[in-house]
Amino acid sequence: MRFVSRDVVTGFVNALAILIFLAQLPELTDVTWHVYAMTAGGLGIIYLFPYLPFIGKLLPSPLVCIVALTVIYMVVGIDIRTVGDMGQLPDTLPIFLWPDVPLNLNTLFIILPYSSALAVVGLLESMMTATIVDDLTDTPSDKNRECKGQGLANVGVGLMGGMAGCAMIGQSIINIKSGGRNRLSCLASGVFLLFMVVFLGEGLKQIPMAALVAVMIMVSIGTFSWSSIRDIKQAPLSSNVVMLSTVFVVVFTHNLATGVAVGVLLSSLFFAGKISRLMVVKSNTLNETSGRHYQVIGQVFFASSESFLTSFDFKEAVENIQIDLTEAHFWDITSVSVLDKVVIKFRREGANVELIGMNQATATLIDKFAVHDKPDAFEKLLSSH
């Protein structure tokens, strides 16, 4: 998560909100006007019920929406889709199941691509959810503990015939806004849902899909970071590109992990480009007219190496060249290779080159990979390419 920038998190959240909304469109396509009326009524209950005096703060408005629309459906008898039309609900508690497959490497390799993808997506969404919840509640969490708990829970759920799960940003935000600020609220909601599915299955079948659509639209609205739209004009171009690219890739591919990977990659490239522009090389005369002193300031790495190379005047007729690295740091083999080019080019022009002021890390890197002080330095430099 240290490599996932805030722009990527914002793009991820916005894309998730869009996907949640798009998932509701099949329930709003080719339907009668009753469905639209029920959905609009549900949204009205969700957003207006909290403003009722006294009782509005005691009951969660999404639950009130579901109960109210279910009662209306049962009383009026409208011909619309219900939860019962979506398939058979479970009527027993989960039982322990061991898959009837050979327990060997071949079996594990079959499920490896799918399990790896699920693990990546699940961990990413869980860690992003934890980050956002930490900000909302001002209570930092142990991310390693969250990962371990999720892994153990998914193993247990799999052995009970269930699907792998993860923390859900939208539902978590709505839970916090409804007053649930600790793990007890999650446990209570899970137990309540399990009780309803097992013991109130017939009642659940009567819930109109329009009610659930209204709730999920509310979740998508609550999940979307509306401030990100307002901040587009003030935010740097690179931040907007990262955020919008993450949204586009996630929505286009329906793959959360791919969108985050693209966002992280773009963030890294923009960051590298920004840091590379902070590197400068200053020059002044050394001992009157007998030489040139170059002072390197900043970070020298693959993105700034070209700028570093072009900062030197190799055609100037001087006897001594002094390159001061006191305020510079060399990070990779590319930067060392460019330094080799600079030193060898000056020496081919007949100048004596002296490197001064290297910090320990830079000196270690140069001692290990540089070739300019080795015999046949020019040939070694050519062979490295």
Secondary structure, 3 states (H helix, E strand, C coil): CCCCCHHHHHHHHHHHHHHHHHHHHHHHCCCCHHHHHHHHHHHHHHHHHHHCCCHHHCCCHHHHHHHHHHHHHHHHCCCCCEHHHHCCCCCCCCCCCCCCCCCCHHHHHHHHHHHHHHHHHHHHHHHHHHHHHHHHHCCCCCHHHHHHHHHHHHHHHHCCCCCCCCCCHHHHHHHHHCCCCCHHHHHHHHHHHHHHHHHCHHHHCCCEHHHHHHHHHHHHHHHCCCHHHHCCCCCCHHHHHHHHHHHHHHHHHCCHHHHHHHHHHHHHHHHHHHHHCCCEEEEEEECCCCEEEEEEEEEECCCCHHHHHCCCCCCCCCCEEEEEEEEEEECCHHHHHHHHHHHHHHHHCCCEEEEECCCHHHHHHHHHHCCCCCCCHHHHHHHCC
